[in-house]
């Protein structure tokens, strides 16, 4: 399941739907918080996506 969430998040990010990608990462973290091998990757992706949204917001 971890790889599925990560793959889908990457697909959504590629489509520039950053807020939706963040929702999927947060969902994956909640579902797999204690046993996930990928939670550090999720948190890293989440941080980068939030920075991207912030930078896009500041440009406008």
C-alpha positions in Angstrom: 0.0 0.0 0.0 2.9 2.4 0.7 4.2 2.2 -2.9 0.7 2.7 -4.2 0.2 6.0 -2.2 3.6 7.2 -3.2 3.1 6.4 -6.8 -0.3 8.1 -6.9 1.1 11.1 -5.1 3.9 11.4 -7.7 1.3 11.2 -10.5 -0.8 14.0 -9.0 2.3 16.1 -8.4 3.2 15.7 -12.1 -0.2 17.1 -12.9 0.5 20.1 -10.7 -2.4 19.3 -8.3 -0.3 20.0 -5.2 -3.0 20.3 -2.6 -4.5 16.9 -3.7 -1.0 15.3 -3.5 -0.7 16.7 0.1 -4.0 15.2 1.0 -2.9 11.7 -0.2 0.4 12.0 1.6 -1.4 12.9 4.9 -3.8 10.0 4.4 -0.9 7.6 3.9 0.9 8.9 7.0 -2.3 8.4 9.1 -2.9 4.9 7.8 0.7 3.7 8.2 2.0 5.9 10.9 3.6 3.2 13.1 4.5 0.5 10.5 5.3 2.5 7.3 8.8 2.1 5.9 8.1 5.2 3.8 6.9 7.7 6.4 10.1 9.8 6.2 9.7 10.0 2.4 6.1 11.0 2.9 7.1 13.8 5.3 9.9 15.0 2.9 7.4 15.1 0.0 4.9 16.9 2.1 7.4 19.5 3.1 8.5 20.1 -0.5 4.9 20.3 -1.7 4.0 22.8 0.9 7.0 24.9 0.0 6.0 24.7 -3.7 2.5 25.9 -2.9 3.9 28.8 -0.8 6.2 29.9 -3.6 3.4 29.7 -6.1 1.2 31.8 -3.9 3.9 34.4 -3.4 4.4 34.7 -7.2 0.8 35.9 -7.7 
